[in-house]
Amino acid sequence: MKKTMMTLLLLATMVAASAQTKKVSVLGDSYSTFQGVIPAHYSSFYPNDRNDCKELEQTWWARYIKAKSYVLEKNDSWGGTTICGTGYGRMDASRNNFIARVDSLGNPDIIFVFGGTNDAWANAPIGEYQYANWTKEDCRSFRPALACLFDMLQKRYPKAKICSILNSELRETVNESMREVCKHYNVQLIELHDIEKQNGHPSIKGMESICQQLLEAGL
């Protein structure tokens, strides 16, 4: 009887632990890439000779998952991609922007959206706030594309918690737009600060800081 009780207790503990293990997906750009983890045909920045972050365990998302004892569901991060449909040189980026990859996140409990950096660096059009009836042309601008993205994510993953991460040192119009659209959709926004970078991308220290700021935000 005692042995049976111990077995049942062990099984109950294992089930409880399993129930608490959340699955994390990342929808991002080069800041969240790592070769061998993201799809093979995606552009990846990490590892890179011009940055000291060379190990998978040093990335912000791997650090976070380890700290929380969670598991990675999907990392759909593609270097150089924008949230909106306008890329560098005003090229049409709708083939691989964030909106185009909404369905690639598996079955997550938590979704981190880490974007906007390339929209800012590419000087993509900001546009007007728009919360319905988006066209492809509308989504060539940042504000309507961001709203469309969150709308799609919430409908596609209704049980997942969605968190948006905003890079430091971006132009203020992008920052303001991110704040406003996140507020509209009740998406938690983490505005990063004091992120050390090498070649424009988080270093080991920068990655550690990103993870710590997420943890401090209660995520």
Accessible surface in RSA format (square Angstrom, percent):
REM  Atomic radii and reference values for relative SASA: ProtOr
REM  Chains: A
REM  Algorithm: Lee & Richards
REM  Probe-radius: 1.40
REM  Slices: 20
REM RES _ NUM      All-atoms   Total-Side   Main-Chain    Non-polar    All polar
REM                ABS   REL    ABS   REL    ABS   REL    ABS   REL    ABS   REL
RES MET A   1   181.80  94.1 138.53  91.7  43.28 103.0 126.37 107.4  55.43  73.4
RES LYS A   2   170.68  83.3 162.40  99.6   8.28  19.7 109.05  98.2  61.63  65.6
RES LYS A   3   171.64  83.7 164.51 100.9   7.13  17.0 111.63 100.5  60.01  63.9
RES THR A   4    76.55  54.4  72.44  73.4   4.11   9.8  46.65  62.7  29.90  45.2
RES MET A   5   114.28  59.2 111.76  74.0   2.53   6.0  93.09  79.1  21.20  28.1
RES MET A   6   115.64  59.9 112.15  74.2   3.49   8.3  89.69  76.3  25.95  34.4
RES THR A   7    65.94  46.9  62.62  63.5   3.32   7.9  47.71  64.1  18.23  27.6
RES LEU A   8   100.38  55.9  96.06  68.7   4.32  10.9  96.33  67.7   4.05  10.9
RES LEU A   9   113.98  63.5 109.81  78.6   4.18  10.5 113.49  79.7   0.50   1.3
RES LEU A  10   109.63  61.1 106.48  76.2   3.15   7.9 109.44  76.9   0.20   0.5
RES LEU A  11    92.23  51.4  92.02  65.8   0.21   0.5  92.08  64.7   0.15   0.4
RES ALA A  12    58.96  54.2  46.17  71.3  12.79  29.1  54.14  76.2   4.82  12.8
RES THR A  13    78.58  55.9  73.40  74.4   5.19  12.4  62.02  83.3  16.57  25.0
RES MET A  14   112.08  58.0 104.23  69.0   7.85  18.7  97.70  83.1  14.38  19.0
RES VAL A  15   103.95  68.4 100.75  91.2   3.19   7.7 103.45  89.9   0.50   1.4
RES ALA A  16    48.22  44.3  41.13  63.5   7.09  16.1  47.91  67.5   0.31   0.8
RES ALA A  17    53.66  49.3  47.54  73.4   6.13  13.9  51.58  72.6   2.08   5.5
RES SER A  18    78.40  66.3  62.67  83.6  15.73  36.2  30.87  65.7  47.54  66.6
RES ALA A  19    85.22  78.4  45.72  70.6  39.50  89.9  58.60  82.5  26.62  70.5
RES GLN A  20   131.37  73.5 118.78  86.8  12.59  30.0  44.03  93.7  87.34  66.2
RES THR A  21    52.94  37.6  39.53  40.1  13.41  32.0  21.55  28.9  31.38  47.4
RES LYS A  22    90.06  43.9  89.81  55.1   0.25   0.6  39.75  35.8  50.30  53.6
RES LYS A  23    61.64  30.1  61.64  37.8   0.00   0.0  36.09  32.5  25.55  27.2
RES VAL A  24     0.52   0.3   0.52   0.5   0.00   0.0   0.52   0.5   0.00   0.0
RES SER A  25     0.00   0.0   0.00   0.0   0.00   0.0   0.00   0.0   0.00   0.0
RES VAL A  26     0.00   0.0   0.00   0.0   0.00   0.0   0.00   0.0   0.00   0.0
RES LEU A  27     0.00   0.0   0.00   0.0   0.00   0.0   0.00   0.0   0.00   0.0
RES GLY A  28     0.00   0.0   0.00   N/A   0.00   0.0   0.00   0.0   0.00   0.0
RES ASP A  29     1.08   0.8   1.08   1.1   0.00   0.0   0.51   1.2   0.57   0.6
RES SER A  30    12.06  10.2  12.06  16.1   0.00   0.0   6.27  13.4   5.78   8.1
RES TYR A  31     1.35   0.6   1.13   0.6   0.22   0.6   1.13   0.9   0.22   0.3
RES SER A  32     0.05   0.0   0.00   0.0   0.05   0.1   0.05   0.1   0.00   0.0
RES THR A  33     0.37   0.3   0.00   0.0   0.37   0.9   0.00   0.0   0.37   0.6
RES PHE A  34    20.76  10.4  20.76  12.9   0.00   0.0  20.76  12.6   0.00   0.0
RES GLN A  35   128.78  72.0 116.81  85.4  11.96  28.5  30.18  64.2  98.59  74.8
RES GLY A  36    78.23  96.5   0.00   N/A  78.23  96.5  38.97 106.9  39.26  87.9
RES VAL A  37    48.68  32.0  22.56  20.4  26.12  62.9  26.44  23.0  22.25  60.3
RES ILE A  38    10.37   5.9   2.94   2.2   7.43  17.9   3.11   2.2   7.26  19.7
RES PRO A  39    47.65  34.7  34.82  31.7  12.84  46.7  46.68  38.5   0.97   6.1
RES ALA A  40   111.91 102.9  69.13 106.7  42.78  97.3  80.09 112.8  31.82  84.3
RES HIS A  41   138.28  75.6 108.59  75.5  29.69  76.0  90.77  93.6  47.51  55.3
RES TYR A  42    25.67  12.0  12.87   7.3  12.80  33.3   1.05   0.8  24.63  30.4
RES SER A  43    60.93  51.5  50.97  68.0   9.96  22.9  31.61  67.3  29.31  41.1
RES SER A  44    42.44  35.9   9.85  13.1  32.60  75.1  10.63  22.6  31.82  44.6
RES PHE A  45    23.46  11.7  17.65  10.9   5.81  15.1  21.37  13.0   2.09   6.0
RES TYR A  46     0.97   0.5   0.00   0.0   0.97   2.5   0.17   0.1   0.80   1.0
RES PRO A  47    61.23  44.6  41.22  37.6  20.00  72.7  41.60  34.3  19.62 122.0
RES ASN A  48    30.43  21.0  22.52  21.8   7.91  19.0   7.58  18.2  22.85  22.1
RES ASP A  49   144.19 101.0 113.76 113.2  30.43  72.0  33.76  79.5 110.43 110.1
RES ARG A  50   159.00  66.8 142.64  72.7  16.36  39.0  67.09  91.7  91.91  55.7
RES ASN A  51     3.53   2.4   0.00   0.0   3.53   8.5   2.30   5.5   1.23   1.2
RES ASP A  52    59.67  41.8  50.89  50.7   8.78  20.8  30.97  72.9  28.70  28.6
RES CYS A  53     0.00   0.0   0.00   0.0   0.00   0.0   0.00   0.0   0.00   0.0
RES LYS A  54    88.91  43.4  80.42  49.3   8.50  20.2  78.17  70.4  10.75  11.4
RES GLU A  55    95.80  55.0  95.47  72.2   0.33   0.8  25.41  49.1  70.39  57.5
RES LEU A  56    59.42  33.1  57.53  41.2   1.89   4.7  57.53  40.4   1.89   5.1
RES GLU A  57   116.48  66.9 107.08  81.0   9.40  22.4  60.54 117.1  55.94  45.7
RES GLN A  58    39.36  22.0  39.27  28.7   0.09   0.2  10.82  23.0  28.54  21.6
RES THR A  59     0.23   0.2   0.23   0.2   0.00   0.0   0.23   0.3   0.00   0.0
RES TRP A  60     0.16   0.1   0.16   0.1   0.00   0.0   0.16   0.1   0.00   0.0
RES TRP A  61     7.35   2.9   7.05   3.4   0.30   0.7   7.19   3.8   0.16   0.3
RES ALA A  62    18.72  17.2  11.39  17.6   7.33  16.7  14.26  20.1   4.46  11.8
RES ARG A  63    58.29  24.5  51.45  26.2   6.85  16.3  14.25  19.5  44.05  26.7
RES TYR A  64     0.29   0.1   0.29   0.2   0.00   0.0   0.03   0.0   0.26   0.3
RES ILE A  65    18.48  10.5  18.41  13.7   0.07   0.2  18.41  13.3   0.07   0.2
RES LYS A  66   166.99  81.5 149.08  91.5  17.91  42.7 100.54  90.5  66.45  70.8
RES ALA A  67    61.11  56.2  19.76  30.5  41.35  94.1  32.27  45.4  28.85  76.4
RES LYS A  68    71.62  34.9  55.57  34.1  16.05  38.2  16.20  14.6  55.42  59.0
RES SER A  69    86.27  72.9  69.08  92.2  17.19  39.6  43.72  93.1  42.55  59.6
RES TYR A  70    32.84  15.3  22.21  12.6  10.63  27.7   6.49   4.9  26.35  32.5
RES VAL A  71    67.76  44.6  65.02  58.9   2.73   6.6  67.76  58.9   0.00   0.0
RES LEU A  72    62.41  34.8  35.62  25.5  26.78  67.3  35.62  25.0  26.78  72.1
RES GLU A  73    50.19  28.8  32.42  24.5  17.77  42.3   1.96   3.8  48.23  39.4
RES LYS A  74   103.37  50.4 100.69  61.8   2.67   6.4  46.01  41.4  57.36  61.1
RES ASN A  75     7.61   5.3   0.00   0.0   7.61  18.3   0.18   0.4   7.44   7.2
RES ASP A  76     5.74   4.0   5.50   5.5   0.24   0.6   1.04   2.4   4.71   4.7
RES SER A  77     0.00   0.0   0.00   0.0   0.00   0.0   0.00   0.0   0.00   0.0
RES TRP A  78    25.70  10.3  25.70  12.4   0.00   0.0  17.62   9.4   8.09  13.1
RES GLY A  79    10.94  13.5   0.00   N/A  10.94  13.5   3.96  10.9   6.98  15.6
RES GLY A  80    38.42  47.4   0.00   N/A  38.42  47.4  23.85  65.4  14.57  32.6
RES THR A  81     4.00   2.8   1.15   1.2   2.85   6.8   3.68   4.9   0.32   0.5
RES THR A  82     1.02   0.7   0.34   0.3   0.69   1.6   0.32   0.4   0.70   1.1
RES ILE A  83     0.17   0.1   0.17   0.1   0.01   0.0   0.17   0.1   0.01   0.0
RES CYS A  84     0.00   0.0   0.00   0.0   0.00   0.0   0.00   0.0   0.00   0.0
RES GLY A  85     2.52   3.1   0.00   N/A   2.52   3.1   2.52   6.9   0.00   0.0
RES THR A  86     1.15   0.8   1.15   1.2   0.00   0.0   0.63   0.8   0.52   0.8
RES GLY A  87     6.61   8.2   0.00   N/A   6.61   8.2   6.47  17.7   0.14   0.3
RES TYR A  88    96.13  44.9  90.57  51.5   5.56  14.5  86.18  64.8   9.95  12.3
RES GLY A  89    74.41  91.8   0.00   N/A  74.41  91.8  42.30 116.1  32.11  71.9
RES ARG A  90   132.51  55.6 119.79  61.1  12.72  30.3  58.01  79.3  74.50  45.1
RES MET A  91   136.50  70.7 129.81  85.9   6.69  15.9 100.20  85.2  36.29  48.1
RES ASP A  92    80.89  56.7  53.07  52.8  27.82  65.8  29.35  69.1  51.54  51.4
RES ALA A  93    14.68  13.5  10.40  16.1   4.27   9.7  14.68  20.7   0.00   0.0
RES SER A  94    35.12  29.7  24.97  33.3  10.15  23.4  17.08  36.4  18.05  25.3
RES ARG A  95   184.23  77.4 158.05  80.6  26.18  62.3  85.83 117.3  98.40  59.6
RES ASN A  96    24.99  17.2  24.77  23.9   0.22   0.5   0.42   1.0  24.57  23.7
RES ASN A  97     4.99   3.4   4.84   4.7   0.15   0.4   0.15   0.4   4.84   4.7
RES PHE A  98     0.06   0.0   0.06   0.0   0.00   0.0   0.06   0.0   0.00   0.0
RES ILE A  99    29.44  16.8  26.04  19.4   3.40   8.2  26.04  18.7   3.40   9.2
RES ALA A 100    54.11  49.8  13.47  20.8  40.65  92.5  24.47  34.5  29.64  78.5
RES ARG A 101     8.52   3.6   8.13   4.1   0.39   0.9   8.52  11.6   0.00   0.0
RES VAL A 102     3.32   2.2   2.90   2.6   0.42   1.0   2.90   2.5   0.42   1.1
RES ASP A 103   102.94  72.1  84.45  84.1  18.49  43.7  28.80  67.8  74.13  73.9
RES SER A 104    46.99  39.7  33.62  44.9  13.37  30.8  18.51  39.4  28.48  39.9
RES LEU A 105     0.00   0.0   0.00   0.0   0.00   0.0   0.00   0.0   0.00   0.0
RES GLY A 106    29.37  36.2   0.00   N/A  29.37  36.2  20.44  56.1   8.93  20.0
RES ASN A 107   102.47  70.7 100.62  97.2   1.85   4.5  26.01  62.6  76.46  73.9
RES PRO A 108     9.02   6.6   0.37   0.3   8.65  31.4   0.38   0.3   8.64  53.7
RES ASP A 109    56.14  39.3  51.30  51.1   4.83  11.4   9.61  22.6  46.52  46.4
RES ILE A 110    10.96   6.2  10.96   8.2   0.00   0.0  10.96   7.9   0.00   0.0
RES ILE A 111     0.00   0.0   0.00   0.0   0.00   0.0   0.00   0.0   0.00   0.0
RES PHE A 112     0.31   0.2   0.31   0.2   0.00   0.0   0.31   0.2   0.00   0.0
RES VAL A 113     0.51   0.3   0.51   0.5   0.00   0.0   0.51   0.4   0.00   0.0
RES PHE A 114     0.79   0.4   0.79   0.5   0.00   0.0   0.79   0.5   0.00   0.0
RES GLY A 115     0.32   0.4   0.00   N/A   0.32   0.4   0.01   0.0   0.31   0.7
RES GLY A 116     0.51   0.6   0.00   N/A   0.51   0.6   0.00   0.0   0.51   1.1
RES THR A 117     2.02   1.4   2.02   2.0   0.00   0.0   1.59   2.1   0.43   0.6
RES ASN A 118     6.77   4.7   6.72   6.5   0.05   0.1   0.00   0.0   6.77   6.5
RES ASP A 119     0.66   0.5   0.65   0.6   0.01   0.0   0.58   1.4   0.08   0.1
RES ALA A 120    10.59   9.7   2.35   3.6   8.24  18.7   2.46   3.5   8.13  21.5
RES TRP A 121   115.53  46.4  84.29  40.8  31.24  73.3  77.19  41.2  38.34  62.2
RES ALA A 122    13.15  12.1   0.00   0.0  13.15  29.9   3.22   4.5   9.93  26.3
RES ASN A 123    87.52  60.4  86.57  83.7   0.94   2.3  22.39  53.9  65.13  63.0
RES ALA A 124     2.26   2.1   0.48   0.7   1.78   4.0   0.48   0.7   1.78   4.7
RES PRO A 125    40.95  29.8  32.34  29.5   8.60  31.3  40.95  33.8   0.00   0.0
RES ILE A 126    29.00  16.5  23.36  17.4   5.64  13.6  23.36  16.8   5.64  15.3
RES GLY A 127    28.66  35.3   0.00   N/A  28.66  35.3  18.99  52.1   9.67  21.7
RES GLU A 128   133.34  76.6 129.00  97.6   4.34  10.3  58.73 113.6  74.61  60.9
RES TYR A 129    80.28  37.5  55.93  31.8  24.35  63.4  50.13  37.7  30.15  37.2
RES GLN A 130    49.66  27.8  44.92  32.8   4.74  11.3  25.10  53.4  24.56  18.6
RES TYR A 131    66.36  31.0  47.41  27.0  18.95  49.3  46.16  34.7  20.20  24.9
RES ALA A 132    53.47  49.2  47.08  72.7   6.39  14.5  48.24  67.9   5.23  13.8
RES ASN A 133   135.11  93.2 108.36 104.7  26.75  64.4  38.46  92.6  96.65  93.4
RES TRP A 134    55.75  22.4  26.12  12.6  29.64  69.6  26.12  13.9  29.64  48.1
RES THR A 135    75.92  54.0  67.76  68.7   8.16  19.5  72.46  97.3   3.46   5.2
RES LYS A 136   135.28  66.0 117.75  72.2  17.53  41.7  83.61  75.3  51.66  55.0
RES GLU A 137   124.94  71.7 117.39  88.8   7.54  18.0  59.44 115.0  65.49  53.5
RES ASP A 138    42.23  29.6  34.76  34.6   7.47  17.7   7.24  17.1  34.99  34.9
RES CYS A 139    14.74  11.1  14.62  16.3   0.12   0.3   9.24  23.4   5.50   5.9
RES ARG A 140    54.70  23.0  54.70  27.9   0.00   0.0  13.46  18.4  41.24  25.0
RES SER A 141    20.10  17.0  20.10  26.8   0.00   0.0   1.67   3.6  18.43  25.8
RES PHE A 142     0.64   0.3   0.64   0.4   0.00   0.0   0.64   0.4   0.00   0.0
RES ARG A 143    39.04  16.4  38.84  19.8   0.20   0.5   0.00   0.0  39.04  23.7
RES PRO A 144     5.23   3.8   5.23   4.8   0.00   0.0   5.23   4.3   0.00   0.0
RES ALA A 145     0.00   0.0   0.00   0.0   0.00   0.0   0.00   0.0   0.00   0.0
RES LEU A 146     0.08   0.0   0.08   0.1   0.00   0.0   0.08   0.1   0.00   0.0
RES ALA A 147     0.22   0.2   0.22   0.3   0.00   0.0   0.22   0.3   0.00   0.0
RES CYS A 148    12.17   9.2  12.17  13.6   0.00   0.0   0.00   0.0  12.17  13.1
RES LEU A 149     0.00   0.0   0.00   0.0   0.00   0.0   0.00   0.0   0.00   0.0
RES PHE A 150     0.00   0.0   0.00   0.0   0.00   0.0   0.00   0.0   0.00   0.0
RES ASP A 151    23.81  16.7  23.20  23.1   0.60   1.4   0.47   1.1  23.34  23.3
RES MET A 152    66.43  34.4  62.30  41.2   4.13   9.8  60.76  51.7   5.67   7.5
RES LEU A 153     0.00   0.0   0.00   0.0   0.00   0.0   0.00   0.0   0.00   0.0
RES GLN A 154    65.06  36.4  56.79  41.5   8.27  19.7  25.21  53.7  39.85  30.2
RES LYS A 155   153.73  75.0 127.49  78.2  26.24  62.5  90.43  81.4  63.30  67.4
RES ARG A 156   110.42  46.4  95.09  48.5  15.33  36.5  34.84  47.6  75.58  45.8
RES TYR A 157    12.08   5.6   6.75   3.8   5.32  13.9  11.25   8.5   0.83   1.0
RES PRO A 158   106.59  77.7  73.25  66.8  33.35 121.2  77.38  63.9  29.21 181.5
RES LYS A 159   202.82  98.9 168.35 103.3  34.47  82.1 119.04 107.1  83.78  89.2
RES ALA A 160    15.50  14.3   0.37   0.6  15.13  34.4   0.91   1.3  14.59  38.7
RES LYS A 161    94.22  46.0  85.22  52.3   9.00  21.4  63.40  57.1  30.83  32.8
RES ILE A 162    12.93   7.4   5.23   3.9   7.69  18.5   5.23   3.8   7.69  20.9
RES CYS A 163     0.00   0.0   0.00   0.0   0.00   0.0   0.00   0.0   0.00   0.0
RES SER A 164     0.11   0.1   0.11   0.2   0.00   0.0   0.00   0.0   0.11   0.2
RES ILE A 165     0.00   0.0   0.00   0.0   0.00   0.0   0.00   0.0   0.00   0.0
RES LEU A 166     2.98   1.7   2.92   2.1   0.06   0.2   2.92   2.1   0.06   0.2
RES ASN A 167     4.34   3.0   0.53   0.5   3.80   9.2   0.03   0.1   4.30   4.2
RES SER A 168    13.15  11.1   8.16  10.9   5.00  11.5  12.33  26.2   0.83   1.2
RES GLU A 169   143.08  82.1  97.54  73.8  45.55 108.4  58.47 113.1  84.62  69.1
RES LEU A 170    17.14   9.5   0.77   0.6  16.37  41.2   3.57   2.5  13.57  36.5
RES ARG A 171    78.60  33.0  64.20  32.7  14.40  34.3  56.05  76.6  22.55  13.7
RES GLU A 172    86.69  49.8  79.80  60.4   6.89  16.4  51.14  98.9  35.56  29.0
RES THR A 173    57.69  41.0  57.04  57.8   0.65   1.5  55.95  75.2   1.74   2.6
RES VAL A 174     0.19   0.1   0.19   0.2   0.00   0.0   0.19   0.2   0.00   0.0
RES ASN A 175    18.43  12.7  18.43  17.8   0.00   0.0   0.65   1.6  17.78  17.2
RES GLU A 176    82.15  47.2  78.36  59.3   3.79   9.0  23.24  44.9  58.92  48.1
RES SER A 177     0.00   0.0   0.00   0.0   0.00   0.0   0.00   0.0   0.00   0.0
RES MET A 178     0.47   0.2   0.47   0.3   0.00   0.0   0.47   0.4   0.00   0.0
RES ARG A 179    90.04  37.8  83.53  42.6   6.51  15.5  46.91  64.1  43.14  26.1
RES GLU A 180    78.44  45.0  76.28  57.7   2.16   5.1  11.45  22.2  66.98  54.7
RES VAL A 181     0.25   0.2   0.25   0.2   0.00   0.0   0.25   0.2   0.00   0.0
RES CYS A 182     2.78   2.1   2.77   3.1   0.00   0.0   2.77   7.0   0.00   0.0
RES LYS A 183   167.48  81.7 144.07  88.4  23.41  55.7  96.78  87.1  70.70  75.3
RES HIS A 184    99.94  54.6  66.87  46.5  33.07  84.6  44.32  45.7  55.61  64.7
RES TYR A 185    25.34  11.8  16.72   9.5   8.62  22.4  20.14  15.1   5.20   6.4
RES ASN A 186   141.46  97.6 118.55 114.6  22.91  55.2  30.09  72.4 111.37 107.6
RES VAL A 187     9.67   6.4   1.01   0.9   8.67  20.9   2.14   1.9   7.54  20.4
RES GLN A 188    58.48  32.7  46.75  34.2  11.73  27.9  30.05  64.0  28.43  21.6
RES LEU A 189    38.18  21.3  14.37  10.3  23.81  59.9  14.37  10.1  23.81  64.1
RES ILE A 190    15.19   8.6  13.93  10.4   1.26   3.0  15.19  10.9   0.00   0.0
RES GLU A 191    73.84  42.4  58.53  44.3  15.31  36.4  24.98  48.3  48.86  39.9
RES LEU A 192    10.82   6.0   0.32   0.2  10.50  26.4   0.32   0.2  10.50  28.3
RES HIS A 193   104.70  57.2 102.72  71.4   1.98   5.1  82.52  85.0  22.17  25.8
RES ASP A 194   125.36  87.8  93.50  93.1  31.87  75.3  41.79  98.3  83.58  83.4
RES ILE A 195    11.80   6.7   0.28   0.2  11.52  27.8   0.90   0.6  10.90  29.6
RES GLU A 196    74.54  42.8  63.33  47.9  11.22  26.7  36.50  70.6  38.04  31.1
RES LYS A 197    49.85  24.3  21.54  13.2  28.31  67.4  18.68  16.8  31.17  33.2
RES GLN A 198    59.03  33.0  53.93  39.4   5.11  12.2  28.24  60.1  30.79  23.4
RES ASN A 199    70.48  48.6  37.05  35.8  33.43  80.5  18.63  44.8  51.85  50.1
RES GLY A 200    33.45  41.3   0.00   N/A  33.45  41.3  25.09  68.9   8.36  18.7
RES HIS A 201    18.51  10.1  18.51  12.9   0.00   0.0  16.23  16.7   2.28   2.7
RES PRO A 202     0.00   0.0   0.00   0.0   0.00   0.0   0.00   0.0   0.00   0.0
RES SER A 203     0.00   0.0   0.00   0.0   0.00   0.0   0.00   0.0   0.00   0.0
RES ILE A 204    51.91  29.5  51.91  38.7   0.00   0.0  51.91  37.4   0.00   0.0
RES LYS A 205   134.80  65.8 131.98  81.0   2.83   6.7  80.27  72.2  54.53  58.1
RES GLY A 206     0.14   0.2   0.00   N/A   0.14   0.2   0.14   0.4   0.00   0.0
RES MET A 207     0.22   0.1   0.22   0.1   0.00   0.0   0.22   0.2   0.00   0.0
RES GLU A 208    92.92  53.3  92.29  69.8   0.63   1.5  21.51  41.6  71.40  58.3
RES SER A 209    28.25  23.9  21.98  29.3   6.26  14.4  18.10  38.5  10.15  14.2
RES ILE A 210     0.22   0.1   0.22   0.2   0.00   0.0   0.22   0.2   0.00   0.0
RES CYS A 211     9.48   7.2   9.48  10.6   0.00   0.0   1.07   2.7   8.41   9.1
RES GLN A 212    88.09  49.3  87.74  64.1   0.35   0.8  29.83  63.5  58.26  44.2
RES GLN A 213    17.46   9.8  13.60   9.9   3.86   9.2  11.53  24.5   5.93   4.5
RES LEU A 214     0.00   0.0   0.00   0.0   0.00   0.0   0.00   0.0   0.00   0.0
RES LEU A 215    52.30  29.1  37.03  26.5  15.27  38.4  37.43  26.3  14.87  40.0
RES GLU A 216   126.14  72.4  87.14  65.9  39.01  92.9  42.73  82.6  83.41  68.1
RES ALA A 217    42.61  39.2  11.75  18.1  30.86  70.2  25.13  35.4  17.48  46.3
RES GLY A 218    67.05  82.7   0.00   N/A  67.05  82.7  34.85  95.6  32.21  72.1
RES LEU A 219    14.78   8.2   3.91   2.8  10.87  27.3  13.71   9.6   1.08   2.9
END  Absolute sums over single chains surface
CHAIN  1 A    10920.6       8793.3       2127.3       6055.7       4864.9
END  Absolute sums over all chains
TOTAL         10920.6       8793.3       2127.3       6055.7       4864.9
